[in-house]
Amino acid sequence: MGDGEEPPLLSRSEALSLSSGTGNRNRAGKRNKAAGPRWRHACHVLLYAPLPTGSPQPPFAILMQLRFDGLFGFPGGFVDLRKESLEAGLSRELREELGPAAAGIELRPCHHRGAKAWTGSGRKKSGSDVGRLSSEDQVGAEAQPGSGRKEQSGSDVGVVTHFYIRRVSLEELGEIERGEKEAPEHGLEVQGLIRVPLGGGLPTFLQQGFIGDARAQLLGALHDMGWDPPQDMGSRNPPHDMGLSDPPP
């Protein structure tokens, strides 16, 4: 992959075939041996709820969060495949970032919408800016003061970013919003949750700063959910073509 090029979209199995350390547990009771700690895996999820009949188009409520660095992104984080599966690690991150209401959200492999493998020098999209930053910045490694987290980094370590889409009920979404202040990472990694303004406010929202590929992931998810924003909304960074069927519940 050359400078400035987007890595190809990978399936879950293709992404897991990349080395992640001494082994993983993505099938119960089995471990796959892997060579050296070449790749680290990070998982993030778009949570959305259908709105009642008669609501303005598009009839969805989508959650994003304002991060400690002032950028918008989806909840999630790094997963240690030596100790947990992708979905178990993502569920753990949701409990830490969204609070106790997230404990009831079951994540399965069918919710996986694609992955990308970023080498030690990756590309980050932040609003209208495109710059060369480390692969850590693709997911915003938890390196802020007070987090207590120490993550491996370096040009010889790549990051595989996994993206999930999970439908929840409007009631479940509301419970998460009401309970966000109970999350361990509230006020630290996560400054607050927002509902994406999908109506007339979407063009302005898309001008804001987004971590990694979050902006393109949002636009690609809207396409998967059956709604394509006007072309001028997403012209700077074309949406991902997930290439998959409608998101499962």
Rosetta silent file (secondary structure, phi, psi, omega in degrees, C-alpha in Angstrom):
SEQUENCE: MGDGEEPPLLSRSEALSLSSGTGNRNRAGKRNKAAGPRWRHACHVLLYAPLPTGSPQPPFAILMQLRFDGLFGFPGGFVDLRKESLEAGLSRELREELGPAAAGIELRPCHHRGAKAWTGSGRKKSGSDVGRLSSEDQVGAEAQPGSGRKEQSGSDVGVVTHFYIRRVSLEELGEIERGEKEAPEHGLEVQGLIRVPLGGGLPTFLQQGFIGDARAQLLGALHDMGWDPPQDMGSRNPPHDMGLSDPPP
SCORE:     score description
SCORE:     0.000 S_00000001
   1 L     0.000  122.475 -178.291    0.000    0.000    0.000 S_00000001
   2 L   -81.446  170.772  178.684    1.522    3.293   -1.105 S_00000001
   3 L   -58.116  133.000  175.802    1.464    6.631    0.667 S_00000001
   4 L    81.597   -2.216 -179.095   -2.028    8.108    0.802 S_00000001
   5 L   -88.419  143.693  174.937   -3.722    4.916   -0.390 S_00000001
   6 L   -78.813  135.260  174.168   -6.697    3.442    1.421 S_00000001
   7 L   -68.885  153.918 -179.024   -6.200   -0.167    2.537 S_00000001
   8 L   -69.910  155.979  177.111   -8.672   -2.658    1.038 S_00000001
   9 L   -76.650  131.069 -178.024  -11.797   -3.692    2.907 S_00000001
  10 E  -112.770  150.131  171.159  -11.352   -7.073    4.607 S_00000001
  11 L   -77.089  170.722  178.574  -13.855   -9.597    5.878 S_00000001
  12 H   -59.214  -46.657 -178.099  -13.751  -10.680    9.510 S_00000001
  13 H   -66.506  -38.283  177.672  -11.964  -13.922    8.672 S_00000001
  14 H   -63.681  -41.435 -179.797   -9.449  -12.167    6.427 S_00000001
  15 H   -66.680  -37.563 -179.031   -8.655   -9.662    9.156 S_00000001
  16 H   -72.661  -16.480  177.877   -8.247  -12.392   11.761 S_00000001
  17 L   -74.881  -13.927  176.391   -5.749  -14.188    9.546 S_00000001
  18 L   -74.833  146.133 -177.288   -3.321  -11.321   10.187 S_00000001
  19 L   -62.368  134.491  179.163   -0.874  -11.914   12.992 S_00000001
  20 L  -133.355   15.930 -179.783   -2.048  -10.626   16.359 S_00000001
  21 L   125.891 -144.578 -173.547    0.369  -12.210   18.816 S_00000001
  22 L   -83.422   -7.772  179.535    0.630  -15.691   20.312 S_00000001
  23 L   157.773  174.999  176.396   -2.882  -16.780   19.460 S_00000001
  24 L  -146.192  172.412 -175.214   -6.564  -15.903   19.718 S_00000001
  25 L  -125.911   44.611 -176.350   -9.856  -17.265   20.980 S_00000001
  26 L   -82.279   -3.258  167.071  -12.309  -16.354   18.271 S_00000001
  27 E  -127.739  127.881 -171.904  -13.699  -19.868   18.247 S_00000001
  28 L   -53.119  129.967  175.322  -14.676  -21.234   21.627 S_00000001
  29 L    79.742   -0.637 -177.416  -12.113  -23.636   23.061 S_00000001
  30 E  -126.050  144.651  174.857   -9.648  -23.200   20.204 S_00000001
  31 L  -123.989  139.373  175.720   -6.569  -21.055   19.769 S_00000001
  32 L  -102.703  126.100  177.211   -4.856  -20.237   16.526 S_00000001
  33 L   -71.749  140.564  179.370   -1.088  -19.898   16.646 S_00000001
  34 L  -140.971  151.230 -179.793    0.199  -16.736   15.061 S_00000001
  35 L   -84.712  142.162  170.519    3.627  -15.300   14.517 S_00000001
  36 L    33.313  155.081 -179.400    4.875  -12.215   16.343 S_00000001
  37 L   -78.795   66.123 -176.554    2.934   -9.165   17.538 S_00000001
  38 L   -80.948  -40.556 -174.519    2.669   -7.578   14.094 S_00000001
  39 E  -121.317  142.391  169.431   -0.958   -6.408   14.191 S_00000001
  40 E  -112.361  148.626 -175.522   -3.204   -5.035   16.882 S_00000001
  41 E  -113.960  136.177  177.269   -6.978   -5.175   16.501 S_00000001
  42 E  -130.161  138.314 -177.317   -9.486   -2.446   17.371 S_00000001
  43 E  -122.456  137.227  176.015  -13.275   -2.718   17.153 S_00000001
  44 E  -136.632  154.176 -175.084  -15.879    0.051   16.961 S_00000001
  45 E  -135.188  139.932  169.738  -19.631   -0.102   16.509 S_00000001
  46 E   -94.896  117.085  175.318  -22.374    2.107   15.102 S_00000001
  47 E   -99.688  129.845  179.607  -25.481    1.704   17.251 S_00000001
  48 E  -140.237  156.551  178.586  -28.731    2.813   15.669 S_00000001
  49 E  -133.142  136.617  174.005  -32.448    2.604   16.382 S_00000001
  50 E   -66.877  141.615  177.049  -35.403    2.888   13.990 S_00000001
  51 L   -91.431  161.508 -178.689  -37.636    5.881   14.705 S_00000001
  52 L   -60.103  155.415  176.677  -41.445    5.675   14.884 S_00000001
  53 L   -55.452  135.939 -178.913  -43.508    5.679   11.707 S_00000001
  54 L    94.082   -3.682  178.007  -43.969    9.189   10.365 S_00000001
  55 L   -70.983  155.303  177.596  -40.597   10.463   11.599 S_00000001
  56 L   -58.435  152.837  177.949  -38.545   12.668    9.258 S_00000001
  57 L   -80.841  145.391   -8.578  -36.253   10.915    6.811 S_00000001
  58 L   -76.370  144.842 -172.098  -34.019    9.085    7.341 S_00000001
  59 L   -82.995   57.088 -179.670  -35.967    7.399   10.158 S_00000001
  60 E  -132.235  152.810  166.179  -32.960    6.431   12.294 S_00000001
  61 E  -115.661  122.644 -176.493  -31.268    7.576   15.480 S_00000001
  62 E  -118.758  131.888  179.832  -27.496    6.976   15.336 S_00000001
  63 E   -93.911  134.898  165.456  -25.135    7.311   18.286 S_00000001
  64 E  -133.467  174.801 -179.429  -21.644    8.775   18.110 S_00000001
  65 E  -134.663  150.105  172.746  -19.441   10.162   20.847 S_00000001
  66 E   -89.826  122.840 -174.258  -17.258   13.191   21.438 S_00000001
  67 E   -88.812  172.490 -179.873  -13.822   11.933   22.365 S_00000001
  68 L   -62.570  -24.629 -177.795  -11.166   13.306   24.715 S_00000001
  69 L   -92.731    7.756  178.109   -9.268   14.754   21.725 S_00000001
  70 L    84.153    5.012  179.133  -12.238   16.779   20.498 S_00000001
  71 L  -102.275  155.807  176.138  -12.977   14.460   17.565 S_00000001
  72 E   -91.656  146.392  178.458  -16.140   12.485   16.892 S_00000001
  73 E  -162.939 -177.126  178.388  -16.053    8.712   16.659 S_00000001
  74 L  -101.690  151.684  179.779  -17.853    5.479   17.426 S_00000001
  75 L   -66.117  147.004  179.810  -17.608    3.631   20.747 S_00000001
  76 E   145.908 -168.591 -179.594  -15.046    0.854   20.989 S_00000001
  77 E   172.190 -161.629 -175.922  -11.327    0.317   21.320 S_00000001
  78 E   -75.421  147.049 -179.300   -8.466   -2.151   21.280 S_00000001
  79 E  -124.560  134.780  177.008   -9.059   -5.880   21.723 S_00000001
  80 L   -98.057  101.800 -175.526   -6.506   -8.423   22.980 S_00000001
  81 L   -68.566  -10.065  175.072   -7.142  -11.548   20.914 S_00000001
  82 L   -76.519  -16.727 -175.316   -4.980  -13.574   23.286 S_00000001
  83 L  -120.447  -22.265 -171.944   -7.638  -13.090   25.952 S_00000001
  84 L  -153.769  158.741  174.742  -10.935  -12.381   24.201 S_00000001
  85 L   -78.133  169.389  176.361  -12.768  -12.556   20.908 S_00000001
  86 H   -55.647  -48.435 -174.976  -13.430   -9.465   18.812 S_00000001
  87 H   -69.344  -37.907  177.855  -17.031   -9.311   19.964 S_00000001
  88 H   -65.525  -40.850  178.602  -16.215   -9.941   23.643 S_00000001
  89 H   -65.924  -39.824  178.150  -13.592   -7.206   23.570 S_00000001
  90 H   -66.042  -39.778  177.661  -15.958   -4.773   21.881 S_00000001
  91 H   -61.598  -40.105  177.120  -18.659   -5.558   24.455 S_00000001
  92 H   -61.297  -45.213  179.230  -16.170   -4.801   27.226 S_00000001
  93 H   -62.016  -37.912  179.722  -15.311   -1.462   25.621 S_00000001
  94 H   -64.432  -40.999  178.042  -19.006   -0.580   25.334 S_00000001
  95 H   -63.042  -37.129 -179.148  -19.551   -1.187   29.041 S_00000001
  96 H   -71.792  -36.167 -172.647  -16.566    1.044   29.828 S_00000001
  97 H   -97.181  -27.804 -175.602  -17.569    3.867   27.472 S_00000001
  98 H  -108.611  -17.744  178.936  -21.383    3.722   27.450 S_00000001
  99 L   100.601 -176.738 -173.054  -22.205    2.460   30.934 S_00000001
 100 H   -62.285  -27.383 -179.239  -24.248   -0.407   32.382 S_00000001
 101 H   -64.310  -22.223 -179.489  -27.071   -0.143   29.840 S_00000001
 102 H   -76.109  -12.132 -177.324  -24.652   -1.389   27.171 S_00000001
 103 H   -63.323  -26.204 -178.244  -24.278   -4.726   28.974 S_00000001
 104 H   -86.358    0.639 -179.137  -27.461   -6.008   27.345 S_00000001
 105 L   -88.781  109.678  179.517  -26.264   -5.391   23.780 S_00000001
 106 L   -85.849  129.727  177.886  -25.202   -8.712   22.284 S_00000001
 107 L  -112.958  132.797 -177.608  -22.638   -8.483   19.507 S_00000001
 108 L  -127.547  163.440  178.154  -22.151  -11.342   17.069 S_00000001
 109 H   -55.072  -28.768 -178.715  -19.912  -11.964   14.039 S_00000001
 110 H   -67.773  -15.176  177.835  -22.886  -11.212   11.765 S_00000001
 111 H   -84.932   -6.872  179.843  -22.733   -7.575   12.918 S_00000001
 112 E   -70.558  127.933 -175.552  -19.209   -7.223   11.500 S_00000001
 113 E  -112.657    2.089  178.793  -19.291   -4.896    8.477 S_00000001
 114 E   139.283  162.205 -179.821  -15.659   -4.921    7.399 S_00000001
 115 E  -142.012  158.278  175.001  -12.102   -4.258    8.527 S_00000001
 116 E  -135.340  141.660 -179.529   -9.049   -2.369    7.309 S_00000001
 117 E  -105.727  112.997 -178.406   -5.384   -3.045    8.050 S_00000001
 118 E  -102.132  125.027  178.793   -3.354    0.112    8.595 S_00000001
 119 L   -74.313 -178.379 -173.784    0.424   -0.229    8.597 S_00000001
 120 L   -56.137  -21.140  174.827    2.711    1.669   10.974 S_00000001
 121 E  -123.872  105.074 -174.545    2.133    4.866    8.992 S_00000001
 122 E  -113.470 -176.195 -179.329   -1.549    5.297    8.229 S_00000001
 123 E  -114.122  139.390  179.717   -3.913    7.977    7.046 S_00000001
 124 E  -122.207  135.310  173.877   -6.318    9.855    9.229 S_00000001
 125 E  -102.215  130.023  177.359   -9.326   11.857    8.172 S_00000001
 126 E  -141.055   98.659 -174.362  -10.277   14.746   10.433 S_00000001
 127 L    63.139 -126.310 -178.759  -12.900   17.036    8.933 S_00000001
 128 L   -92.439   -0.423 -175.753  -11.474   18.311    5.668 S_00000001
 129 E   -90.774  140.479  172.567   -7.853   17.538    6.618 S_00000001
 130 E  -127.194  117.993 -177.202   -5.951   14.509    5.365 S_00000001
 131 E  -134.871  167.629  176.870   -2.564   13.949    6.965 S_00000001
 132 E   -92.033  114.067  178.162    0.041   11.280    7.536 S_00000001
 133 E  -133.844  168.283 -179.786   -0.215    9.977   11.065 S_00000001
 134 E   -67.770  161.692  178.526    0.640    6.756   12.820 S_00000001
 135 L   -62.677  -22.942  175.331   -1.739    3.810   12.730 S_00000001
 136 H   -56.111  -38.631 -175.626   -2.456    4.565   16.396 S_00000001
 137 H   -72.230  -14.745  177.350   -4.330    7.652   15.243 S_00000001
 138 H   -63.292  -30.445  179.840   -6.641    5.577   13.054 S_00000001
 139 H  -120.252   -2.250  179.662   -8.452    4.519   16.210 S_00000001
 140 L    69.117   64.623 -177.982   -7.186    7.143   18.658 S_00000001
 141 L   -49.460  141.413 -175.885   -5.109    4.966   20.967 S_00000001
 142 L   -72.904   84.704 -176.002   -5.952    5.547   24.612 S_00000001
 143 L  -124.015   12.688 -177.282   -2.887    7.618   25.462 S_00000001
 144 L   -76.261  154.059  179.605   -4.394   10.657   27.138 S_00000001
 145 L   -56.771  137.929  175.255   -3.251   11.642   30.649 S_00000001
 146 L    89.836   -6.999 -177.839   -5.055    9.815   33.416 S_00000001
 147 L   -75.987  -26.524 -179.552   -6.241    6.892   31.333 S_00000001
 148 L    73.794   10.900 -177.022   -3.795    4.484   32.924 S_00000001
 149 L  -107.160  135.507  176.371   -3.462    2.616   29.631 S_00000001
 150 L  -121.041  117.431 -176.251   -0.184    1.801   27.974 S_00000001
 151 L  -112.819  143.155  176.915   -0.433    0.618   24.393 S_00000001
 152 L   -67.881  139.920  179.804    2.268   -0.829   22.188 S_00000001
 153 L  -144.310  177.601  178.817    3.213    1.437   19.324 S_00000001
 154 L   132.826  160.162 -176.771    5.826    1.883   16.626 S_00000001
 155 L   -68.576  -16.401 -179.616    6.248    1.805   12.890 S_00000001
 156 L   -90.933    3.188 -179.790    6.568   -2.003   12.968 S_00000001
 157 L  -116.359  124.689  177.198    3.102   -2.430   14.495 S_00000001
 158 E  -100.653  165.746  178.616   -0.031   -2.123   12.378 S_00000001
 159 E  -123.354  129.170  174.350   -3.634   -1.663   13.466 S_00000001
 160 E  -100.927  117.526 -178.629   -6.601   -3.593   12.082 S_00000001
 161 E  -100.588  120.397  179.670   -9.795   -1.573   12.516 S_00000001
 162 E  -102.804  136.461 -178.801  -13.023   -3.587   12.634 S_00000001
 163 E  -119.669  131.539 -179.578  -16.370   -1.868   12.109 S_00000001
 164 E  -119.594  152.611  171.144  -19.701   -3.206   13.372 S_00000001
 165 E  -127.444  127.730 -176.791  -23.294   -2.058   12.901 S_00000001
 166 E  -134.507  123.387  175.663  -25.863   -3.055   15.521 S_00000001
 167 E   -85.214  136.617  174.735  -29.557   -2.198   15.577 S_00000001
 168 L  -129.386  170.805  176.013  -31.165   -1.634   18.963 S_00000001
 169 L   -79.396  160.359  178.158  -34.609   -0.487   20.013 S_00000001
 170 H   -62.654  -32.869  177.454  -35.289    3.187   20.612 S_00000001
 171 H   -65.692  -42.345  178.240  -35.883    2.318   24.263 S_00000001
 172 H   -63.977  -40.565  178.740  -32.456    0.682   24.527 S_00000001
 173 H   -61.813  -42.652  178.993  -30.839    3.683   22.874 S_00000001
 174 H   -63.740  -37.373  178.020  -32.549    5.990   25.356 S_00000001
 175 H   -64.036  -39.517  177.395  -31.352    3.891   28.295 S_00000001
 176 H   -63.463  -44.424 -179.408  -27.775    4.193   27.058 S_00000001
 177 H   -63.148  -41.499 -178.309  -28.124    7.965   26.719 S_00000001
 178 H   -69.934  -29.477 -175.693  -29.617    8.335   30.192 S_00000001
 179 L   -99.636    9.307 -174.187  -26.949    6.158   31.800 S_00000001
 180 H   -61.259  -30.783 -177.734  -23.858    7.513   30.029 S_00000001
 181 H   -70.967  -13.051  176.986  -22.632    9.372   33.126 S_00000001
 182 H   -86.498   -5.499 -179.466  -22.322    6.037   34.930 S_00000001
 183 L   -69.784  137.669  179.317  -19.745    4.813   32.413 S_00000001
 184 L   -56.574  -31.002 -176.445  -16.213    4.430   33.857 S_00000001
 185 L   -95.016    5.203  178.886  -14.762    6.418   30.940 S_00000001
 186 E   -65.308  127.894 -177.702  -17.282    9.272   31.083 S_00000001
 187 L    85.187   -5.984  176.945  -15.341   12.520   31.295 S_00000001
 188 L  -111.165  -92.581  176.417  -12.098   10.736   30.433 S_00000001
 189 L   -68.318  -36.138 -174.981  -12.002    9.013   27.050 S_00000001
 190 E  -113.230  122.626  179.394  -15.617    9.961   26.333 S_00000001
 191 E   -90.253  -18.760  178.925  -16.849   13.516   26.815 S_00000001
 192 E   164.372  159.423  177.694  -20.432   12.764   25.842 S_00000001
 193 E   -99.024  150.647  175.478  -22.798   10.975   23.474 S_00000001
 194 E  -136.184  155.724  165.979  -24.654   12.597   20.599 S_00000001
 195 E   -94.984  129.654 -179.092  -27.322   11.618   18.102 S_00000001
 196 L   -63.632  126.723  176.857  -26.078   12.298   14.594 S_00000001
 197 L   -74.219  101.779 -172.791  -28.177   15.093   13.022 S_00000001
 198 L   -90.763   -6.010  179.383  -29.352   13.284    9.898 S_00000001
 199 L   -90.659 -129.252 -177.802  -31.645   15.990    8.550 S_00000001
 200 L   -66.387  -16.327 -179.846  -30.690   19.495    7.536 S_00000001
 201 L   -85.609   -6.613 -176.485  -27.882   19.531   10.090 S_00000001
 202 H   -62.070  -43.834  179.387  -25.942   16.673    8.504 S_00000001
 203 H   -57.294  -41.090  178.334  -23.863   18.830    6.097 S_00000001
 204 H   -66.934  -41.755  179.641  -22.675   20.985    9.002 S_00000001
 205 H   -60.702  -39.259 -178.368  -21.992   17.935   11.153 S_00000001
 206 L   -68.857  -11.591  176.291  -19.869   16.373    8.408 S_00000001
 207 L   -82.267   -8.882 -176.953  -17.628   19.459    8.508 S_00000001
 208 L   -77.594  176.461  179.730  -16.530   18.566   12.038 S_00000001
 209 L   -85.938  133.799  179.511  -13.432   16.590   13.007 S_00000001
 210 E  -125.098  143.060  177.777  -13.667   12.790   12.950 S_00000001
 211 L   -78.376  137.526  173.361  -11.160   10.236   14.181 S_00000001
 212 L    53.409 -127.321 -177.687   -9.697    7.882   11.607 S_00000001
 213 L   -99.276   16.573 -171.952  -12.266    6.620    9.130 S_00000001
 214 H   -59.365  -37.263 -179.113  -15.325    7.404   11.258 S_00000001
 215 H   -64.700  -47.750  179.091  -16.763    9.919    8.791 S_00000001
 216 H   -66.148  -34.736  177.326  -16.545    7.522    5.848 S_00000001
 217 H   -64.165  -40.871  178.034  -17.883    4.699    8.030 S_00000001
 218 H   -60.781  -48.789 -179.153  -20.914    6.810    8.924 S_00000001
 219 H   -64.956  -38.923  177.605  -21.683    7.581    5.281 S_00000001
 220 H   -65.493  -37.405  178.334  -21.131    3.961    4.277 S_00000001
 221 H   -66.046  -41.276  177.163  -23.451    2.777    7.036 S_00000001
 222 H   -59.757  -39.151  176.873  -26.188    5.165    5.896 S_00000001
 223 H   -62.608  -45.417  178.943  -25.836    3.683    2.413 S_00000001
 224 H   -62.436  -31.162 -178.018  -26.134    0.160    3.853 S_00000001
 225 L   -85.703    4.111  172.710  -29.215    1.246    5.785 S_00000001
 226 L    93.488   16.452  179.046  -30.896    2.360    2.572 S_00000001
 227 L  -135.402  121.537  178.683  -30.319    6.111    2.658 S_00000001
 228 L  -107.311  117.192  176.269  -27.762    7.961    0.563 S_00000001
 229 L   -61.905  157.470  174.653  -27.075   11.577    1.541 S_00000001
 230 L   -52.400  147.084 -173.584  -26.832   14.089   -1.327 S_00000001
 231 H   -56.872  -34.619 -176.673  -23.515   13.786   -3.142 S_00000001
 232 H   -70.166  -15.131  177.625  -22.253   17.170   -1.978 S_00000001
 233 H   -73.424  -34.335 -173.282  -22.447   15.997    1.628 S_00000001
 234 L  -117.399   21.230 -172.255  -19.881   13.254    1.175 S_00000001
 235 L   -68.959  -30.518 -176.907  -17.794   14.473   -1.736 S_00000001
 236 L   -68.186  -45.541 -179.099  -14.569   15.031    0.235 S_00000001
 237 L  -127.546  100.097 -176.996  -14.336   11.486    1.560 S_00000001
 238 L   -56.926  145.483 -179.183  -16.439    8.966   -0.406 S_00000001
 239 L   -68.287  152.997  172.230  -18.325    6.503    1.796 S_00000001
 240 L   -62.633  139.244  166.595  -17.126    2.968    2.257 S_00000001
 241 L   -92.638  101.158 -176.042  -18.917    0.471    0.073 S_00000001
 242 L   -62.857  -28.568  176.971  -19.503   -2.184    2.707 S_00000001
 243 L    66.066   25.870 -176.383  -20.460   -4.641   -0.013 S_00000001
 244 L  -128.311  170.506  179.455  -22.724   -6.518    2.376 S_00000001
 245 L   -73.815  179.279 -179.167  -26.421   -7.123    2.864 S_00000001
 246 L   -55.564  144.145  179.665  -28.628   -5.020    5.108 S_00000001
 247 L   -57.727  132.658  178.194  -27.333   -4.759    8.703 S_00000001
 248 L   -73.828  161.463  177.363  -28.778   -7.550   10.856 S_00000001
 249 L   -70.412    0.000    0.000  -30.666   -6.726   14.065 S_00000001
